[in-house]
Amino acid sequence: MRLRVLVLLLVPALVVGLASARAQILPIPPGWQLERAVLLSRHGVRAPLESNEELDRYAATPWPTWPVPTGFLTPRGAELMGLMGAYYRVLYGGRGLVQADDCPPTGTVAAWADLAQRTRVSGASLLAGMYPRCGSLELRNQDDPLVPDPLFHPQASASCPMDASSNRTAILNRIGGDFSSVTREYGPQLAAMHAILCPTGGQACGLSSTPTSLTMGDNGKVRIQGALGLGSTAAESFLMEAAEGLPKDQVAWGRLASDAALTDLLSIHRLDADLTQKTVAIARQQGSNLLTQIVATLQDGHKFPGLPAIAEPVRFALLVGHDDNIYNIAGLLRLGWRIPGFQANEASPGGALAFELYREVSTGRLYVRLAYYAQTLQEMRDKTELTFASPPGMQAVELPACEAYAREKSCPLERFAEIAKAAIEPGCVTIKP
């Protein structure tokens, strides 16, 4: 039978898991009941998106060989996602949201993934980790593999032209018109990255001498190229090496002094993501469909993609996409968090931005509370089993626009919907939740 308990019975068990400094998630207020959770998850650890042939152009030493093709989730990445899935069952089963002792009723636990191998396998691994003996749980995705999923990869339209030139201007306006001040500010990290890529000096390797600039692509895409772009790519590749479990003397060819040095280099990648994904105009174009879907599912558990018509309302909903998707939503709502081992606001591999819907039992009022869940870098290295006593990195996420209305760090559902509506660009909404 379904385990559904009032939160005050579960708080003692939850507090045990929140004792460590990294577990900063708030307990559920007494008298409140968790009704639904919508999680926007990034895929897990993958091979670099660029081939070794491409990456080797900038490094004095050949890059390591990965066990899978470029951009694919690794077997270890799938294992780590399974561990996160197992923890979600511990967390949300303990809170009475999902079935804790048996397979869940059809439709109450559902997952929708982007079409890429790394997102589909991540989603399947999350479900298998949650319910390893429940073969009826099905990961769903768009039927046509040749058409981009509009939730994760919206396309330009007459009402949402996604003009790359305008987006380029919006980015440059944030940094004073060019990259000169940014390059100075991140000079120490760029110098450290160059020394790692090209420890013997010379012109044949390291960060490009070409000034950092922006290149424009389709559907409003703007990419950073030059030193910052290459540094961002290399930093994330080092992160994936560490999360993949490579020995420390092999991550970045053993040229990192410490994990703190890796975290410092990741500031280059954070800058890249902030400019190209969280600039408001870009976040509205790329994130309006997703935010519309999240709000719709919170309001009505029948409104989730791929949910069977005869199913019960979804209670635990997974949207499995990419770091860009999380950055878009964070940019729209001005969200922030930090997980140990990563930069502030990093959408780390396998991490998820959670939107949790609570009901105050005595009044029936509904509230939305946000959280970010992700394994720490050390947990990924060690493939740590995640439990209440040994949780992943967890942090409650403030919603700045709801500060005046917040109660118990939660936003009234109607106010949350208003904030989301103001952030969404209506012309860029092409889905019907």
GIDA-V449652 format. One record per backbone hydrogen bond with DSSP energy under -1.0 kcal/mol. NH is the residue of the N-H (numbers start at 1). CO is the residue of the C=O. If there is no record, write none. Layout:
{{NH CO} {NH CO}}
This chain:
{{7 32} {9 6} {10 7} {11 7} {14 10} {15 11} {16 12} {19 16} {24 22} {24 394} {32 29} {33 359} {35 357} {36 357} {37 315} {38 355} {39 317} {40 353} {41 319} {42 351} {43 321} {47 72} {55 51} {56 52} {58 55} {60 197} {71 48} {72 69} {74 45} {78 74} {79 75} {80 76} {81 77} {82 78} {83 79} {84 80} {85 81} {86 82} {87 83} {88 84} {89 85} {90 86} {91 87} {92 88} {93 89} {94 90} {95 91} {96 93} {97 92} {98 92} {108 105} {110 316} {112 318} {113 140} {114 320} {120 116} {121 117} {123 119} {124 120} {125 121} {126 122} {127 123} {128 124} {129 125} {130 126} {131 127} {134 131} {137 134} {140 111} {147 144} {153 149} {157 160} {167 163} {168 164} {169 165} {170 166} {171 167} {172 168} {173 169} {174 171} {177 172} {183 179} {184 180} {185 181} {186 182} {187 184} {190 186} {191 187} {192 188} {193 189} {194 190} {195 191} {196 192} {197 193} {198 194} {201 198} {206 58} {213 225} {215 223} {217 221} {221 218} {223 215} {225 213} {230 226} {231 227} {232 228} {233 229} {234 230} {235 231} {236 232} {237 233} {238 234} {239 235} {240 236} {241 237} {242 238} {243 239} {244 240} {245 242} {246 241} {250 247} {251 247} {253 250} {254 251} {255 252} {262 258} {263 259} {264 260} {265 261} {266 262} {267 264} {268 265} {270 266} {271 267} {272 268} {273 269} {274 270} {275 271} {276 272} {277 273} {278 274} {283 279} {284 280} {285 281} {286 282} {287 283} {288 284} {291 287} {292 288} {293 289} {294 290} {295 291} {296 292} {297 293} {298 294} {299 295} {300 296} {303 300} {304 302} {307 304} {311 308} {312 106} {314 301} {315 108} {316 108} {317 37} {318 110} {319 39} {320 112} {321 41} {326 322} {327 323} {328 324} {329 325} {330 326} {331 327} {332 328} {333 329} {334 330} {335 330} {342 339} {345 337} {346 343} {348 346} {350 43} {351 348} {352 373} {353 40} {354 371} {355 38} {356 369} {357 36} {358 367} {359 33} {360 365} {361 31} {364 360} {367 358} {368 411} {369 356} {371 354} {372 395} {373 352} {374 393} {377 340} {380 376} {381 377} {382 378} {384 379} {387 390} {393 374} {394 22} {395 372} {397 370} {402 399} {403 400} {405 402} {406 402} {407 410} {410 407} {411 368} {413 366} {416 412} {417 413} {418 414} {419 415} {420 416} {421 417} {422 418} {423 419} {424 420} {428 425} {429 426}}
